[in-house]
Amino acid sequence: MQPLTAGITKAGTGIDGISWNILGQTYVPKTLSDNSFSWHATLPPGTFVPPHIHPTQDEFIYLFEGRIDLWLDGRDFVATAGDAIRLPMGQAHGIFNKSDQTVKCLFWVSPTRRLYDLFWGIHSMKEQKPDEVVALAARYEVNFLPPPPGA
């Protein structure tokens, strides 16, 4: 069990100085406990998180800058700066930066489950080949799906 520790994770830094490359995006972990895990994400233009399901976690995103095209449970949505996105456990979703601007946002999940460990696993891959990422994710309670139409 990992309790939440009191303190501040300063701007521009992550827990223990961690910064991950996940599918061409930069993830910087900000908080970590058994109950929740958050990370600052920078999504360059053209990057995306393929459609997937978290069967054991609710996920949230708060957008600081940019625009996200979201595929949620078979429907398309758009979120812009100041919007909060709610992704209930068990609902399929994909996140796409189809714009020409970098997206900056804060993600968090509750409970943490094995997502922190999954990010270490993906970051540590020599090459982040889609089939290998999908196989690894399945072992860490994230189930990737085929791309939605027009993605």
DSSP file (Angstrom, degrees, kcal/mol; ACC not computed):
  #  RESIDUE AA STRUCTURE BP1 BP2  ACC     N-H-->O    O-->H-N    N-H-->O    O-->H-N    TCO  KAPPA ALPHA  PHI   PSI    X-CA   Y-CA   Z-CA
    1    1 A M              0   0    0      0, 0.0     0, 0.0     0, 0.0     0, 0.0   0.000 360.0 360.0 360.0 137.8    0.0    0.0    0.0
    2    2 A Q        -     0   0    0      3,-0.0    32,-2.4     0, 0.0    33,-0.3  -0.932 360.0-156.0-120.1 108.2    1.3    3.5   -0.9
    3    3 A P        -     0   0    0      0, 0.0     2,-0.3     0, 0.0    29,-0.1  -0.399  31.6 -95.7 -76.1 159.6   -0.2    6.3    1.1
    4    4 A L        -     0   0    0     -2,-0.1     2,-0.4    29,-0.1    29,-0.1  -0.588  39.2-141.6 -71.6 132.1   -0.2    9.9   -0.2
    5    5 A T        -     0   0    0     27,-0.4    27,-0.1    -2,-0.3     2,-0.1  -0.789  16.0-118.2 -97.3 142.3    2.8   11.9    1.0
    6    6 A A        +     0   0    0     -2,-0.4     2,-0.3     2,-0.0    -1,-0.0  -0.430  65.4  73.3 -73.2 149.6    2.4   15.5    1.9
    7    7 A G  S    S-     0   0    0     -2,-0.1     2,-0.4     2,-0.0    -2,-0.0  -0.908  73.3 -70.1 144.0-168.0    4.3   18.1    0.0
    8    8 A I        -     0   0    0     -2,-0.3     2,-0.8     2,-0.0    -2,-0.0  -0.985  19.0-152.3-128.2 132.3    4.6   20.0   -3.3
    9    9 A T        -     0   0    0     -2,-0.4     3,-0.1     6,-0.1     6,-0.1  -0.928  37.8-129.9 -99.0 109.9    5.7   18.7   -6.7
   10   10 A K    >   -     0   0    0     -2,-0.8     3,-1.8     1,-0.1    -2,-0.0  -0.133  25.7 -86.9 -65.6 153.8    7.1   21.9   -8.2
   11   11 A A  T 3  S+     0   0    0      1,-0.3    -1,-0.1     3,-0.0     3,-0.1  -0.276 114.4  21.6 -54.9 139.5    6.2   23.2  -11.6
   12   12 A G  T 3  S+     0   0    0      1,-0.2     2,-0.3    -3,-0.1    -1,-0.3   0.480 112.3  86.3  79.2   2.2    8.3   21.8  -14.4
   13   13 A T    <   -     0   0    0     -3,-1.8     2,-0.2    -4,-0.1    -1,-0.2  -0.895  60.2-147.4-130.4 162.4    9.3   18.7  -12.4
   14   14 A G    >   -     0   0    0     -2,-0.3     3,-2.4     1,-0.1    16,-0.2  -0.714  47.3 -63.8-117.2 172.7    7.9   15.3  -11.7
   15   15 A I  G >  S-     0   0    0     14,-2.4     3,-2.2     1,-0.3    -1,-0.1  -0.368 125.5  -4.2 -53.4 129.0    7.9   13.0   -8.7
   16   16 A D  G 3  S-     0   0    0      1,-0.3    -1,-0.3    -3,-0.0    -3,-0.0   0.739 128.1 -67.8  54.2  25.6   11.6   12.0   -8.2
   17   17 A G  G <  S+     0   0    0     -3,-2.4    -1,-0.3     1,-0.2    -2,-0.2   0.665  88.7 162.8  73.2  16.4   12.5   14.0  -11.4
   18   18 A I    <   +     0   0    0     -3,-2.2     2,-0.3    11,-0.1    -1,-0.2  -0.465  14.8 168.7 -75.8 138.0   10.6   11.5  -13.5
   19   19 A S        -     0   0    0     -2,-0.2     2,-0.3     9,-0.2     9,-0.2  -0.926  15.9-160.3-145.7 123.2    9.6   12.3  -17.1
   20   20 A W  E     -A   27   0A   0      7,-3.3     7,-2.3    -2,-0.3     2,-0.7  -0.777  17.8-139.7-108.3 148.3    8.4    9.6  -19.5
   21   21 A N  E     +A   26   0A   0     -2,-0.3     2,-0.5     5,-0.2     5,-0.2  -0.941  29.5 176.3 -98.8 112.7    8.1    9.3  -23.3
   22   22 A I  E >   -A   25   0A   0      3,-2.6     3,-1.6    -2,-0.7   101,-0.1  -0.935  69.0 -31.5-123.8 106.0    4.8    7.6  -23.9
   23   23 A L  T 3  S-     0   0    0     -2,-0.5    25,-0.4     1,-0.3    -1,-0.1   0.858 124.8 -47.4  55.6  40.0    3.8    7.2  -27.5
   24   24 A G  T 3  S+     0   0    0      1,-0.3     2,-0.3    23,-0.1    -1,-0.3   0.489 120.5 107.3  82.3   3.2    5.6   10.5  -28.5
   25   25 A Q  E <   -A   22   0A   0     -3,-1.6    -3,-2.6    18,-0.1     2,-0.6  -0.755  69.0-123.6-109.7 158.8    4.0   12.4  -25.6
   26   26 A T  E     -AB  21  42A   0     16,-2.1    16,-2.2    -2,-0.3     2,-0.5  -0.918  24.7-172.2-106.3 123.1    5.7   13.6  -22.4
   27   27 A Y  E     -AB  20  41A   0     -7,-2.3    -7,-3.3    -2,-0.6    14,-0.2  -0.962   3.8-172.5-115.1 129.0    4.2   12.5  -19.1
   28   28 A V  E     - B   0  40A   0     12,-2.7    12,-2.6    -2,-0.5    -9,-0.2  -0.953  23.6-132.2-122.4 108.6    5.5   13.9  -15.9
   29   29 A P  E     + B   0  39A   0      0, 0.0   -14,-2.4     0, 0.0    10,-0.3  -0.380  28.9 172.8 -66.1 134.9    4.0   12.3  -12.7
   30   30 A K  E     +     0   0A   0      8,-2.7     2,-0.3     1,-0.4     9,-0.2   0.758  62.5  14.7-111.7 -38.8    2.8   14.8  -10.2
   31   31 A T  E     - B   0  38A   0      7,-1.3     7,-2.1   -16,-0.1    -1,-0.4  -0.987  59.6-176.7-140.5 150.4    1.0   12.7   -7.5
   32   32 A L  E     + B   0  37A   0     -2,-0.3   -27,-0.4     5,-0.2     2,-0.3  -0.939  20.2 128.9-152.6 125.4    0.9    9.0   -6.6
   33   33 A S        -     0   0    0      3,-2.0    79,-0.2    -2,-0.3     3,-0.1  -0.923  67.4 -93.4-154.7 176.1   -0.9    7.0   -4.0
   34   34 A D  S    S+     0   0    0    -32,-2.4    78,-1.9    -2,-0.3    79,-0.6   0.843 124.3  49.7 -62.8 -31.2   -3.0    3.9   -4.0
   35   35 A N  S    S+     0   0    0    -33,-0.3     2,-0.3    76,-0.2    -1,-0.2   0.780 123.0   0.7 -83.0 -28.2   -6.1    6.0   -4.4
   36   36 A S        -     0   0    0     75,-0.2    -3,-2.0    74,-0.2     2,-0.3  -0.995  49.7-161.9-159.9 159.7   -5.1    8.2   -7.3
   37   37 A F  E     -BC  32 109A   0     72,-1.8    72,-2.4    -2,-0.3     2,-0.3  -0.988  14.4-173.4-144.8 130.5   -2.3    9.0   -9.7
   38   38 A S  E     -BC  31 108A   0     -7,-2.1    -8,-2.7    -2,-0.3    -7,-1.3  -0.940   3.5-179.8-129.0 152.9   -1.9   12.2  -11.7
   39   39 A W  E     -BC  29 107A   0     68,-2.2    68,-2.9    -2,-0.3     2,-0.4  -0.991  28.1-125.1-150.4 142.5    0.5   13.4  -14.4
   40   40 A H  E     -BC  28 106A   0    -12,-2.6   -12,-2.7    -2,-0.3     2,-0.4  -0.717  34.9-160.0 -81.3 134.2    1.1   16.5  -16.5
   41   41 A A  E     -BC  27 105A   0     64,-3.1    64,-2.2    -2,-0.4     2,-0.5  -0.957  17.4-164.4-123.9 138.3    1.0   15.6  -20.2
   42   42 A T  E     -BC  26 104A   0    -16,-2.2   -16,-2.1    -2,-0.4    62,-0.2  -0.985  10.8-169.6-117.8 118.2    2.3   17.4  -23.3
   43   43 A L  E     - C   0 103A   0     60,-2.6    60,-2.4    -2,-0.5   -18,-0.1  -0.907  11.9-147.8-112.7 104.6    0.8   16.1  -26.5
   44   44 A P    >   -     0   0    0      0, 0.0     3,-1.9     0, 0.0    53,-0.2  -0.224  42.8 -72.5 -63.1 160.4    2.6   17.4  -29.6
   45   45 A P  T 3  S+     0   0    0      0, 0.0    53,-0.2     0, 0.0    55,-0.1  -0.244 120.7  20.8 -53.1 139.2    0.5   18.0  -32.8
   46   46 A G  T 3  S+     0   0    0     51,-2.3     2,-0.2    53,-0.4    52,-0.1   0.372  95.2 120.6  84.3  -4.8   -0.5   14.7  -34.4
   47   47 A T    <   +     0   0    0     -3,-1.9    50,-2.8    50,-0.2     2,-0.3  -0.506  35.5 171.4 -90.1 164.0    0.0   12.5  -31.4
   48   48 A F  E     -F   96   0B   0    -25,-0.4    48,-0.2    48,-0.2   -23,-0.1  -0.986  38.2-122.3-160.7 163.3   -2.8   10.4  -29.8
   49   49 A V  E     -F   95   0B   0     46,-3.3    46,-2.2    -2,-0.3     3,-0.1  -0.981  44.8-124.6-110.8 114.9   -3.7    7.8  -27.2
   50   50 A P  E     -     0   0B   0      0, 0.0    43,-0.1     0, 0.0    45,-0.1  -0.103  40.7 -74.8 -59.5 158.0   -5.4    5.0  -29.1
   51   51 A P  E    S+     0   0B   0      0, 0.0    94,-2.8     0, 0.0     2,-0.3  -0.247  70.6 150.6 -53.9 136.2   -8.9    3.9  -28.1
   52   52 A H  E     -FG  93 144B   0     41,-2.4    41,-2.3    92,-0.3     2,-0.4  -0.955  37.7-125.9-158.9 172.1   -8.7    1.8  -24.9
   53   53 A I  E     - G   0 143B   0     90,-1.7    90,-2.4    -2,-0.3    39,-0.1  -0.992   3.1-154.4-130.5 136.9  -10.7    0.8  -21.8
   54   54 A H    >   -     0   0    0     -2,-0.4    36,-2.0    37,-0.4     3,-0.7  -0.917  13.9-175.0-103.2 100.5   -9.7    1.1  -18.1
   55   55 A P  T 3  S+     0   0    0      0, 0.0    -1,-0.1     0, 0.0    87,-0.1   0.675  82.4  33.6 -72.4 -13.4  -11.8   -1.7  -16.6
   56   56 A T  T 3  S+     0   0    0     85,-0.4     2,-0.3    -3,-0.1    33,-0.1   0.274 111.8  60.5-125.1  11.1  -10.7   -0.8  -13.0
   57   57 A Q    <   -     0   0    0     -3,-0.7     2,-0.4    31,-0.1    33,-0.3  -0.994  61.6-137.7-143.5 144.5  -10.2    3.0  -13.1
   58   58 A D  E     -D  110   0A   0     52,-2.7    52,-2.2    -2,-0.3     2,-0.4  -0.811  30.9-156.2 -88.6 143.6  -12.0    6.3  -13.6
   59   59 A E  E     -DE 109  87A   0     28,-2.6    28,-3.0    -2,-0.4     2,-0.3  -0.942  11.1-173.3-125.3 147.2   -9.9    8.7  -15.7
   60   60 A F  E     -DE 108  86A   0     48,-2.7    48,-2.1    -2,-0.4     2,-0.4  -0.965   6.5-165.5-137.2 151.3  -10.0   12.5  -15.8
   61   61 A I  E     -DE 107  85A   0     24,-1.9    24,-3.3    -2,-0.3     2,-0.5  -0.996   4.0-164.4-138.1 133.0   -8.3   15.2  -17.9
   62   62 A Y  E     -DE 106  84A   0     44,-2.6    44,-2.5    -2,-0.4     2,-0.5  -0.984  20.5-140.4-115.1 123.3   -8.1   18.9  -17.3
   63   63 A L  E     +D  105   0A   0     20,-2.4    19,-3.2    -2,-0.5    42,-0.2  -0.721  27.3 170.2 -89.6 122.1   -7.0   20.9  -20.4
   64   64 A F  E    S+     0   0A   0     40,-2.5     2,-0.3    -2,-0.5    41,-0.2   0.839  71.9   6.1 -90.3 -44.0   -4.7   23.9  -19.8
   65   65 A E  E    S+D  104   0A   0     39,-2.1    39,-1.8    16,-0.1    -1,-0.3  -0.994 105.0   9.7-143.0 144.9   -3.8   24.6  -23.5
   66   66 A G  S    S-     0   0    0     -2,-0.3    15,-0.9    37,-0.2     2,-0.4  -0.397  77.6 -67.6  94.0-163.9   -4.9   23.4  -26.8
   67   67 A R  E     -H   80   0B   0     34,-0.2     2,-0.5    13,-0.2    32,-0.4  -0.995  31.4-159.4-137.5 136.7   -7.7   21.2  -28.2
   68   68 A I  E     -H   79   0B   0     11,-2.7    11,-2.6    -2,-0.4     2,-0.6  -0.975   9.6-149.6-117.6 130.1   -8.3   17.5  -27.8
   69   69 A D  E     -HI  78  96B   0     27,-3.0    27,-2.6    -2,-0.5     2,-0.4  -0.891  26.7-162.7 -92.2 126.1  -10.5   15.5  -30.1
   70   70 A L  E     -HI  77  95B   0      7,-2.8     7,-2.8    -2,-0.6     2,-0.6  -0.915  21.1-159.0-119.3 134.5  -12.0   12.8  -28.0
   71   71 A W  E     +HI  76  94B   0     23,-2.6    23,-2.2    -2,-0.4     2,-0.5  -0.966  23.3 177.7-108.4 115.8  -13.7    9.5  -29.0
   72   72 A L  E >   -HI  75  93B   0      3,-3.0     3,-1.6    -2,-0.6    21,-0.2  -0.950  62.9 -30.0-129.7 112.9  -15.8    8.4  -26.1
   73   73 A D  T 3  S-     0   0    0     19,-3.4    -1,-0.1    -2,-0.5    20,-0.1   0.862 127.1 -43.1  51.6  42.6  -18.0    5.3  -26.1
   74   74 A G  T 3  S+     0   0    0      1,-0.3     2,-0.3    18,-0.1    -1,-0.3   0.436 119.9  99.4  89.2   0.1  -18.6    5.6  -29.9
   75   75 A R  E <   -H   72   0B   0     -3,-1.6    -3,-3.0     2,-0.0     2,-0.4  -0.892  66.9-125.3-121.9 152.1  -19.2    9.3  -30.0
   76   76 A D  E     +H   71   0B   0     -2,-0.3     2,-0.3    -5,-0.2    -5,-0.2  -0.764  31.0 171.6 -96.9 139.7  -16.9   12.2  -31.0
   77   77 A F  E     -H   70   0B   0     -7,-2.8    -7,-2.8    -2,-0.4     2,-0.4  -0.925  21.8-142.7-138.3 162.2  -16.3   15.2  -28.7
   78   78 A V  E     -H   69   0B   0     -2,-0.3     2,-0.4    -9,-0.2    -9,-0.2  -0.999  14.2-170.8-128.6 133.8  -14.0   18.3  -28.7
   79   79 A A  E     -H   68   0B   0    -11,-2.6   -11,-2.7    -2,-0.4     2,-0.2  -0.964   5.7-176.1-123.0 143.1  -12.4   19.7  -25.5
   80   80 A T  E >   -H   67   0B   0     -2,-0.4     3,-2.4   -13,-0.2   -17,-0.3  -0.765  45.4 -46.1-129.7 175.7  -10.5   23.0  -25.3
   81   81 A A  T 3  S+     0   0    0    -15,-0.9   -17,-0.2     1,-0.3    -1,-0.1  -0.089 126.0  23.6 -47.6 132.2   -8.6   24.9  -22.6
   82   82 A G  T 3  S+     0   0    0    -19,-3.2    -1,-0.3     1,-0.3     2,-0.2   0.229  94.4 123.5  94.3 -12.3  -10.5   25.0  -19.3
   83   83 A D    <   -     0   0    0     -3,-2.4   -20,-2.4   -20,-0.1     2,-0.5  -0.548  50.5-147.9 -82.8 147.0  -12.6   21.9  -20.0
   84   84 A A  E     -E   62   0A   0    -22,-0.2     2,-0.5    -2,-0.2   -22,-0.2  -0.963  10.9-152.9-112.1 131.4  -12.6   18.9  -17.7
   85   85 A I  E     -E   61   0A   0    -24,-3.3   -24,-1.9    -2,-0.5     2,-0.5  -0.893   3.1-158.0-107.9 131.5  -13.0   15.5  -19.3
   86   86 A R  E     -E   60   0A   0     -2,-0.5   -26,-0.2   -26,-0.2    -2,-0.0  -0.948   9.7-178.2-112.8 124.4  -14.6   12.6  -17.4
   87   87 A L  E     -E   59   0A   0    -28,-3.0   -28,-2.6    -2,-0.5     3,-0.1  -0.838  17.6-150.2-124.7  91.2  -13.9    9.0  -18.6
   88   88 A P    >   -     0   0    0      0, 0.0     3,-1.9     0, 0.0   -34,-0.2  -0.235  31.7 -90.8 -64.2 148.4  -15.7    6.5  -16.4
   89   89 A M  T 3  S+     0   0    0      1,-0.2   -31,-0.1   -36,-0.1     3,-0.1  -0.252 112.0  26.3 -56.9 143.6  -14.2    3.1  -15.9
   90   90 A G  T 3  S+     0   0    0    -36,-2.0     2,-0.5   -33,-0.3    -1,-0.2   0.328  93.0 115.2  86.2  -7.8  -15.3    0.5  -18.5
   91   91 A Q    <   -     0   0    0     -3,-1.9   -37,-0.4   -37,-0.2    -1,-0.2  -0.848  67.4-122.3-100.9 129.0  -16.1    3.1  -21.2
   92   92 A A        +     0   0    0     -2,-0.5   -19,-3.4   -39,-0.1     2,-0.3  -0.388  40.7 166.1 -66.5 139.1  -14.0    3.0  -24.4
   93   93 A H  E     -FI  52  72B   0    -41,-2.3   -41,-2.4   -21,-0.2     2,-0.3  -0.993  21.9-167.5-154.6 152.0  -12.1    6.3  -25.2
   94   94 A G  E     - I   0  71B   0    -23,-2.2   -23,-2.6    -2,-0.3     2,-0.5  -0.984  13.0-147.7-138.3 148.0   -9.3    7.6  -27.4
   95   95 A I  E     -FI  49  70B   0    -46,-2.2   -46,-3.3    -2,-0.3     2,-0.4  -0.973  18.2-178.2-124.6 125.9   -7.6   11.0  -27.2
   96   96 A F  E     -FI  48  69B   0    -27,-2.6   -27,-3.0    -2,-0.5     2,-0.9  -0.980  25.3-155.5-131.7 131.2   -6.3   12.8  -30.3
   97   97 A N        +     0   0    0    -50,-2.8   -51,-2.3    -2,-0.4   -50,-0.2  -0.825  28.7 160.4-100.4  92.0   -4.4   16.0  -30.9
   98   98 A K        +     0   0    0     -2,-0.9    -1,-0.1   -53,-0.2   -30,-0.1   0.378  46.6  92.4 -91.0   2.7   -5.5   16.7  -34.5
   99   99 A S  S    S-     0   0    0    -32,-0.4   -53,-0.4     2,-0.2     4,-0.1  -0.239  84.5-117.8 -89.8 179.9   -4.5   20.4  -34.3
  100  100 A D  S    S+     0   0    0    -55,-0.1     2,-0.3     2,-0.1    -1,-0.1   0.189  89.6  83.5-101.3  14.8   -1.3   22.1  -35.1
  101  101 A Q  S    S-     0   0    0    -34,-0.1   -34,-0.2   -57,-0.1    -2,-0.2  -0.885  84.6-107.6-118.7 150.1   -0.8   23.2  -31.5
  102  102 A T        -     0   0    0     -2,-0.3     2,-0.4   -58,-0.1    -2,-0.1  -0.520  31.1-138.7 -72.4 139.1    0.7   21.4  -28.5
  103  103 A V  E     -C   43   0A   0    -60,-2.4   -60,-2.6    -2,-0.2     2,-0.4  -0.845  15.9-169.7 -99.4 135.6   -1.8   20.3  -25.9
  104  104 A K  E     +CD  42  65A   0    -39,-1.8   -40,-2.5    -2,-0.4   -39,-2.1  -0.997  23.5 144.7-124.4 129.5   -0.9   20.7  -22.2
  105  105 A C  E     -CD  41  63A   0    -64,-2.2   -64,-3.1    -2,-0.4     2,-0.5  -0.953  45.4-115.9-154.9 168.5   -3.2   19.0  -19.7
  106  106 A L  E     -CD  40  62A   0    -44,-2.5   -44,-2.6    -2,-0.3     2,-0.3  -0.975  28.5-168.2-115.6 122.2   -3.4   17.2  -16.4
  107  107 A F  E     +CD  39  61A   0    -68,-2.9   -68,-2.2    -2,-0.5     2,-0.3  -0.762   8.9 174.0-100.0 151.8   -4.5   13.5  -16.3
  108  108 A W  E     -CD  38  60A   0    -48,-2.1   -48,-2.7    -2,-0.3     2,-0.3  -0.968  12.2-161.0-154.4 152.6   -5.5   11.6  -13.3
  109  109 A V  E     -CD  37  59A   0    -72,-2.4   -72,-1.8    -2,-0.3   -50,-0.2  -0.915  17.5-124.5-127.7 155.0   -6.9    8.2  -12.5
  110  110 A S  E    S+ D   0  58A   0    -52,-2.2   -52,-2.7    -2,-0.3   -74,-0.2  -0.952  91.2  19.7-147.5 126.9   -8.6    6.7   -9.5
  111  111 A P  S    S-     0   0    0      0, 0.0   -76,-0.2     0, 0.0    -1,-0.2   0.706  80.4-140.0 -73.4 174.6   -7.7    4.3   -8.1
  112  112 A T    >   +     0   0    0    -78,-1.9     3,-1.8   -79,-0.2     4,-0.3   0.899  38.9 160.5 -67.7 -42.2   -4.1    4.0   -9.3
  113  113 A R  T 3  S-     0   0    0    -79,-0.6    -1,-0.2     1,-0.2     4,-0.2  -0.346  72.6 -33.5  51.7-121.7   -4.1    0.2   -9.8
  114  114 A R  T 3> S+     0   0    0     26,-0.3     4,-2.0     1,-0.1    -1,-0.2   0.223 105.6 106.3-115.3  14.1   -1.2   -0.6  -12.2
  115  115 A L  H <> S+     0   0    0     -3,-1.8     4,-2.4     1,-0.2     5,-0.2   0.890  77.2  54.9 -66.0 -40.3   -1.1    2.4  -14.5
  116  116 A Y  H  > S+     0   0    0     -4,-0.3     4,-1.6     1,-0.2    -1,-0.2   0.927 111.0  46.4 -56.7 -45.6    2.1    3.9  -12.9
  117  117 A D  H  > S+     0   0    0      1,-0.2     4,-2.2     2,-0.2    -1,-0.2   0.864 108.6  56.0 -66.4 -36.3    3.9    0.6  -13.6
  118  118 A L  H  X S+     0   0    0     -4,-2.0     4,-2.7     1,-0.2     5,-0.2   0.925 104.9  52.3 -61.4 -44.0    2.6    0.4  -17.1
  119  119 A F  H  X S+     0   0    0     -4,-2.4     4,-2.7     1,-0.2    -1,-0.2   0.893 108.5  50.5 -61.7 -39.2    4.0    3.9  -17.9
  120  120 A W  H  X S+     0   0    0     -4,-1.6     4,-1.9     2,-0.2    -1,-0.2   0.924 111.0  50.5 -60.9 -42.7    7.4    2.8  -16.7
  121  121 A G  H  X S+     0   0    0     -4,-2.2     4,-0.5     2,-0.2    -2,-0.2   0.916 113.4  43.2 -62.7 -44.6    7.1   -0.3  -18.9
  122  122 A I  H >< S+     0   0    0     -4,-2.7     3,-1.3     1,-0.2    -2,-0.2   0.933 113.6  51.3 -66.9 -45.7    6.2    1.6  -22.0
  123  123 A H  H 3< S+     0   0    0     -4,-2.7    -1,-0.2     1,-0.3    -2,-0.2   0.844 108.0  54.1 -58.8 -34.3    8.8    4.3  -21.4
  124  124 A S  H 3< S+     0   0    0     -4,-1.9    -1,-0.3    -5,-0.2    -2,-0.2   0.568  81.8 111.6 -80.4  -9.9   11.5    1.6  -21.0
  125  125 A M    <<  -     0   0    0     -3,-1.3     3,-0.2    -4,-0.5    -3,-0.0  -0.415  68.0-138.8 -65.7 137.8   10.7   -0.1  -24.3
  126  126 A K  S    S+     0   0    0      1,-0.3     2,-0.4    -2,-0.1    -1,-0.1   0.943  95.5  10.5 -60.6 -47.5   13.6    0.3  -26.9
  127  127 A E  S    S-     0   0    0      2,-0.1     2,-1.7    -3,-0.0    -1,-0.3  -0.996  77.6-133.0-128.7 137.2   10.9    1.0  -29.5
  128  128 A Q        -     0   0    0     -2,-0.4    -6,-0.0    -3,-0.2    -5,-0.0  -0.546  34.7-178.1 -90.6  73.1    7.3    1.6  -28.7
  129  129 A K    >>  -     0   0    0     -2,-1.7     4,-2.6     1,-0.1     3,-0.6  -0.540  31.2-126.3 -73.6 133.9    5.9   -0.8  -31.3
  130  130 A P  H 3> S+     0   0    0      0, 0.0     4,-2.6     0, 0.0     5,-0.2   0.875 106.9  49.0 -51.4 -46.7    2.1   -0.8  -31.3
  131  131 A D  H 3> S+     0   0    0      1,-0.2     4,-1.9     2,-0.2     5,-0.1   0.866 113.8  47.0 -65.3 -33.6    1.6   -4.6  -30.9
  132  132 A E  H <> S+     0   0    0     -3,-0.6     4,-2.4     2,-0.2    -1,-0.2   0.878 112.0  49.6 -73.9 -37.8    4.1   -4.7  -28.0
  133  133 A V  H  X S+     0   0    0     -4,-2.6     4,-2.8     2,-0.2    -2,-0.2   0.923 111.7  49.6 -63.9 -43.9    2.5   -1.7  -26.2
  134  134 A V  H  X S+     0   0    0     -4,-2.6     4,-1.9    -5,-0.2    10,-0.3   0.920 112.2  47.4 -61.3 -45.5   -0.9   -3.4  -26.6
  135  135 A A  H  X S+     0   0    0     -4,-1.9     4,-1.0    -5,-0.2    -1,-0.2   0.918 114.4  46.4 -63.8 -44.0    0.3   -6.7  -25.2
  136  136 A L  H >X S+     0   0    0     -4,-2.4     3,-0.8     1,-0.2     4,-0.6   0.929 110.0  53.8 -63.2 -45.5    2.0   -4.9  -22.3
  137  137 A A  H ><>S+     0   0    0     -4,-2.8     5,-2.2     1,-0.3     3,-1.4   0.878 101.8  58.7 -58.9 -39.6   -1.0   -2.8  -21.5
  138  138 A A  H ><5S+     0   0    0     -4,-1.9     3,-1.0     1,-0.3    -1,-0.3   0.838 102.8  53.5 -60.6 -32.3   -3.3   -5.8  -21.3
  139  139 A R  H <<5S+     0   0    0     -4,-1.0    -1,-0.3    -3,-0.8    -2,-0.2   0.647 110.0  49.5 -75.6 -13.7   -1.1   -7.2  -18.5
  140  140 A Y  T <<5S-     0   0    0     -3,-1.4   -26,-0.3    -4,-0.6    -1,-0.2   0.020 124.5 -95.8-115.9  25.3   -1.5   -3.8  -16.6
  141  141 A E  T < 5S+     0   0    0     -3,-1.0   -85,-0.4     1,-0.2     2,-0.4   0.776  88.8 115.8  70.6  30.7   -5.3   -3.6  -16.8
  142  142 A V      < -     0   0    0     -5,-2.2     2,-0.7   -88,-0.2    -2,-0.3  -0.987  48.3-159.3-128.2 122.8   -5.6   -1.3  -19.9
  143  143 A N  E     -G   53   0B   0    -90,-2.4   -90,-1.7    -2,-0.4     2,-0.2  -0.882   6.9-150.6-108.9 110.5   -7.3   -2.9  -23.0
  144  144 A F  E     -G   52   0B   0     -2,-0.7   -92,-0.3   -10,-0.3   -52,-0.0  -0.484  13.0-159.8 -78.3 150.1   -6.5   -1.3  -26.3
  145  145 A L        -     0   0    0    -94,-2.8    -1,-0.0    -2,-0.2   -11,-0.0  -0.735  30.4 -81.2-121.9 166.9   -9.1   -1.4  -29.1
  146  146 A P        -     0   0    0      0, 0.0    -1,-0.1     0, 0.0     0, 0.0  -0.349  63.6 -86.6 -63.3 154.4   -9.1   -1.0  -32.9
  147  147 A P        -     0   0    0      0, 0.0     3,-0.1     0, 0.0   -53,-0.0  -0.288  46.4-110.0 -62.0 148.2   -9.0    2.6  -34.1
  148  148 A P    >   -     0   0    0      0, 0.0     3,-1.8     0, 0.0   -77,-0.0  -0.348  49.7 -75.7 -72.1 161.3  -12.4    4.3  -34.5
  149  149 A P  T 3  S+     0   0    0      0, 0.0     0, 0.0     0, 0.0     0, 0.0  -0.328 118.7  12.4 -57.6 135.2  -13.7    5.1  -38.0
  150  150 A G  T 3         0   0    0     -3,-0.1     0, 0.0     1,-0.1     0, 0.0   0.535 360.0 360.0  77.8   7.2  -11.9    8.1  -39.5
  151  151 A A    <         0   0    0     -3,-1.8    -1,-0.1   -55,-0.0     0, 0.0   0.491 360.0 360.0 -77.7 360.0   -9.2    8.2  -36.8
